[in-house]
Amino acid sequence: MDKSTGGSQSPVLGSLTCLGGGHGLFQTLRAGRHLDVDRITAVVTVADDGGSSGRIRQELGQIPPGDLRMALAALSRDNEEGRLWEETLQHRFGGYGALAGHAVGNLLIAGLTDILGSQVQALDTVAKLTQSHGRVLPVCEQPLEIEAEVAGLGDEPMAVRPVRGQVAVASTTGNVRRVRLFPEHPPGGVDAVAAIRSADMVTLGPGSWFTSVIPHILVPDITRALIETDACRVVILNLTAEPGETAGFSTERHIHMLTQHAPDLRIDHIIIDSTVISSDVERSYLARAAATIGADVAFEPVRADDGDGGWVNRHDPVKLASALQRVYTRHVSERPQR
């Protein structure tokens, strides 16, 4: 699957599969567009129960389309028509009526799903309209629900209580210990599993750890594909802890949570922005945590700047693309086959 550029013999990604949801996945897919990749596939979480997506899920029984829509917007062709489609997909109706708050893209996906009888076909149809750089697939072809074990709620700080629903988990004021899916052990999307197995590189994160990242590894078919794939497997860590669900988490605790939820999972590389940890001691803690899942740590300049000498809490797609290429080049040179 690996290709090489003319005289430099630098490995070029043939296919990239990105797992996640929301704004984190959006930035990773944007980064993928800056790489010389023949095929980009987004594998997207389907547990959203809030806003426009939640209403469509409740009223129509469909997979919540919001994160899928954002991924399609991220992959829209970079020309006048593609940019118009991106803006259209992301546009939300105002006012106070029945359409208020709905994103046009959510309604388009829902309508095409009704017509075609398949959400995957609906997503592929929208991808054709947007001249997409790649394909967008649900991690599972049925709506999922997240439940978290949360400590620190109410009058008993050590008591652990269940909190159900993506919005509730993401906004909890307690300390999330663990999450599970309902239904338990759902089947992974057939095309999503195939995209992981056939990729040159698979990325997981950044994003809301318990509601956009970890749910993927709670789908047994997806975890099995991640374990068995020959792809270079990369975790992209967040720039900061998420308010609510991961408030107060250290960087190494994010890794420990992956291990807790998928003990057999192995990762090849972990990318973290070089400005996030300055202490050598903290970097050593992260390196030890990474080693428990077989990974090394790449400290890379991937944070976006504000144009005025400061930083913003967002990955820069161009910088992230460069970091992914460097990691992949090192991976191929050091471990050409597993």
C-alpha positions in Angstrom: 0.0 0.0 0.0 2.9 2.3 0.6 4.0 4.6 -2.3 7.2 6.6 -2.7 7.8 10.0 -4.2 10.3 10.3 -7.1 13.8 10.6 -5.9 13.4 11.0 -2.2 11.8 7.6 -1.6 9.7 9.2 1.2 6.7 7.0 1.9 3.4 8.6 0.8 0.1 7.7 2.5 -2.2 5.8 0.1 -5.2 5.8 2.5 -6.0 7.5 5.8 -8.9 6.5 8.1 -9.8 8.9 10.9 -11.9 7.9 13.9 -13.6 10.5 16.1 -16.4 13.1 16.0 -17.1 16.8 16.3 -14.6 19.5 15.9 -11.6 17.3 16.7 -12.4 15.0 13.7 -13.1 18.0 11.6 -9.5 19.3 12.1 -8.0 15.9 11.5 -9.9 15.5 8.2 -8.7 19.0 7.2 -5.2 17.8 7.9 -5.8 14.8 5.7 -6.6 17.1 2.8 -3.1 18.6 3.0 -1.5 15.1 2.5 -1.0 13.3 -0.7 -3.7 10.7 0.1 -5.7 8.7 -2.5 -8.4 7.9 0.0 -9.6 9.5 3.2 -12.3 7.8 5.3 -14.0 9.3 8.4 -15.4 6.8 10.9 -17.8 8.8 13.0 -19.4 8.4 16.4 -23.2 8.0 16.5 -24.2 8.6 20.1 -25.2 12.3 19.9 -28.6 13.0 21.6 -28.7 16.8 21.7 -29.8 19.6 19.5 -30.8 19.0 15.9 -29.2 15.5 15.9 -31.1 14.5 19.0 -34.4 15.7 17.6 -33.9 13.8 14.3 -32.8 10.7 16.3 -35.9 10.9 18.5 -38.5 11.7 15.8 -37.2 9.5 13.0 -35.2 6.8 14.7 -32.2 7.4 12.6 -28.5 7.6 13.4 -27.9 11.2 14.7 -26.4 13.0 11.7 -24.6 16.0 13.2 -21.0 14.6 13.5 -21.4 12.9 10.1 -22.5 16.2 8.6 -19.4 18.0 10.1 -17.1 15.3 8.6 -18.7 15.8 5.2 -18.2 19.6 5.5 -14.6 19.1 6.4 -14.0 16.9 3.3 -15.9 19.2 0.8 -13.9 20.0 -2.2 -11.8 23.2 -2.0 -13.4 25.1 -4.8 -16.2 27.6 -5.2 -18.9 24.9 -5.4 -17.4 22.8 -2.6 -17.2 25.8 -0.3 -20.8 26.7 -1.0 -21.8 23.1 -0.1 -19.8 23.3 3.1 -21.5 26.5 4.1 -24.9 25.0 3.2 -24.4 21.8 5.2 -23.3 23.8 8.3 -26.0 26.4 8.0 -28.6 26.4 10.9 -32.1 27.8 10.7 -32.9 30.6 13.1 -36.2 31.8 14.5 -38.4 29.9 17.0 -40.4 27.5 14.8 -40.1 23.8 14.1 -36.9 24.3 12.0 -35.1 26.5 14.5 -31.7 25.1 15.3 -31.7 22.4 12.6 -28.7 22.3 10.4 -29.4 22.0 6.6 -27.0 19.1 6.3 -28.8 17.2 9.1 -32.1 17.5 7.3 -30.5 16.6 3.9 -29.0 13.4 5.3 -32.2 12.5 7.1 -34.3 13.0 3.9 -31.9 11.0 1.7 -31.9 8.2 4.3 -35.7 8.1 4.1 -35.6 8.0 0.3 -32.7 5.5 -0.1 -33.4 3.4 2.9 -29.7 3.5 4.0 -27.8 6.1 5.9 -24.5 5.0 4.3 -26.0 5.5 0.9 -27.3 8.9 2.0 -23.8 9.9 3.2 -22.3 8.7 -0.1 -24.8 10.7 -2.1 -24.0 13.9 -0.1 -20.3 13.2 -0.7 -20.9 13.2 -4.4 -22.7 16.5 -4.2 -19.9 18.1 -2.3 -17.2 16.5 -4.5 -15.8 15.1 -1.3 -12.1 14.3 -0.7 -13.2 11.1 1.0 -16.0 9.0 2.4 -17.9 9.5 5.7 -19.2 6.4 7.5 -20.9 5.7 10.9 -18.9 3.6 13.3 -22.1 1.6 13.8 -25.2 1.5 11.6 -27.6 2.1 14.5 -28.0 4.8 17.1 -25.9 4.3 20.3 -26.3 5.6 23.8 -23.5 6.4 26.2 -23.7 5.8 30.0 -20.9 6.9 32.3 -19.9 6.0 35.8 -19.5 9.4 37.5 -18.1 10.1 40.9 -18.4 13.4 42.9 -22.1 14.1 42.3 -24.4 15.1 45.1 -23.5 15.0 48.7 -21.4 11.8 48.6 -18.1 12.7 46.8 -17.0 9.0 46.6 -20.3 7.6 45.4 -20.4 6.5 41.8 -23.6 7.1 39.9 -24.7 6.4 36.3 -25.2 9.3 33.9 -26.7 8.5 30.6 -26.7 10.3 27.3 -23.9 12.0 25.4 -24.9 15.6 26.3 -25.2 14.7 30.0 -21.9 12.9 30.1 -20.1 15.7 28.2 -21.4 18.4 30.6 -21.2 16.5 33.9 -19.6 18.3 36.9 -18.5 15.0 38.3 -15.4 12.8 37.6 -16.0 10.3 34.8 -14.5 6.9 35.7 -15.8 4.7 32.9 -18.3 4.7 30.0 -20.3 1.9 28.3 -22.5 1.7 25.3 -26.2 0.7 24.9 -26.8 -1.6 23.2 -23.7 -3.3 24.5 -21.4 -4.9 21.9 -23.0 -3.4 18.9 -21.8 -4.5 15.4 -19.4 -2.2 13.7 -20.3 -0.8 10.3 -19.0 -3.2 7.6 -17.5 -0.5 5.5 -16.0 1.2 8.6 -14.3 -2.0 9.6 -13.0 -2.5 6.1 -11.6 1.1 6.0 -9.6 0.5 9.1 -8.2 -2.8 7.9 -7.1 -1.5 4.5 -5.7 1.9 5.6 -2.0 2.9 5.6 -2.7 5.1 8.7 -5.5 5.2 11.2 -6.0 8.1 13.6 -8.0 8.2 16.8 -8.7 11.6 18.3 -8.5 14.5 19.1 -11.9 15.1 20.6 -14.1 14.7 23.7 -12.4 11.7 25.2 -15.4 9.9 26.7 -18.0 10.9 24.1 -16.1 11.1 20.7 -13.0 9.0 21.1 -13.5 6.0 23.5 -16.9 5.0 22.1 -15.1 3.7 19.0 -13.1 1.2 21.0 -16.3 0.0 22.8 -17.5 -1.5 19.4 -15.9 -4.9 19.4 -15.6 -5.1 15.5 -13.8 -1.8 15.5 -11.4 -2.7 18.2 -10.6 -6.0 16.6 -9.9 -4.2 13.3 -7.6 -1.7 15.1 -5.7 -4.6 16.7 -5.3 -6.6 13.5 -4.8 -3.8 10.9 -1.3 -3.4 9.3 -1.9 0.4 9.4 0.2 2.9 11.3 -2.0 3.6 14.3 -1.8 7.1 15.7 -3.6 8.7 18.7 -3.8 12.5 18.6 -4.1 13.9 22.1 -6.1 17.0 23.0 -4.5 20.3 23.6 -6.3 20.7 26.9 -8.6 18.7 29.2 -12.3 19.0 28.2 -14.4 21.0 30.7 -16.7 18.5 32.4 -15.9 15.0 31.3 -12.0 15.2 31.5 -11.5 18.2 33.8 -8.3 17.8 35.7 -7.1 14.9 33.6 -3.3 14.7 33.0 -2.1 13.7 29.5 -1.1 10.2 30.7 -4.5 9.6 32.2 -6.0 10.0 28.8 -3.9 7.1 27.7 -4.8 5.0 30.8 -8.4 5.5 29.9 -7.8 3.9 26.5 -6.2 0.9 28.2 -9.0 0.6 30.7 -11.7 0.4 28.0 -9.7 -1.7 25.5 -6.9 -3.6 27.3 -5.7 -5.4 24.1 -5.5 -2.3 22.0 -2.0 -1.3 20.8 -1.1 2.0 19.3 2.1 2.8 17.3 2.5 6.6 17.9 1.0 9.3 20.0 1.1 12.9 18.8 0.9 15.7 21.4 1.5 19.4 20.8 5.1 20.4 21.9 3.8 23.3 24.0 1.4 21.3 26.1 4.0 19.7 28.4 7.2 21.5 29.2 8.4 19.5 32.2 10.8 16.6 31.6 9.2 14.7 34.4 5.7 15.0 33.0 7.0 14.0 29.6 8.5 10.9 31.1 5.2 10.0 32.7 3.5 10.3 29.3 6.2 8.2 27.7 5.7 5.5 30.3 1.9 5.5 29.8 2.4 5.4 26.0 4.7 2.4 26.3 2.0 0.4 28.0 0.1 0.4 24.7 3.2 -0.1 22.6 3.5 3.6 21.5 6.1 6.2 21.3 5.4 9.9 21.8 5.9 12.5 19.1 6.1 16.1 20.5 5.0 18.1 17.5 4.1 21.8 16.9 0.4 21.3 16.0 -1.4 24.0 17.8 -3.0 26.8 15.8 -1.8 30.4 16.4 -4.0 33.4 16.7 -2.0 35.5 14.3 -0.9 37.8 17.1 1.8 35.7 18.8 -0.5 33.6 20.9 -2.2 30.2 20.6 -5.7 29.0 20.3 -7.2 25.7 21.5 -7.4 24.1 18.1 -5.1 21.9 16.0 -3.7 23.6 12.9 -4.5 21.3 9.9 -1.3 22.2 8.0 0.9 21.6 11.0 -1.0 18.4 11.9 -0.6 17.2 8.3 3.2 17.7 8.6 3.3 15.9 11.9 1.3 12.9 10.6 3.7 12.7 7.6 6.8 12.8 9.8 5.3 10.1 12.1 4.4 7.9 9.1 7.8 8.3 7.6 9.4 7.2 10.8 7.0 4.4 11.2 7.8 3.0 7.7 11.5 3.3 8.2 11.6 1.7 11.7 8.8 -0.9 11.3 8.1 -1.5 7.7 6.1 -4.6 8.6 4.4 -5.8 11.8 
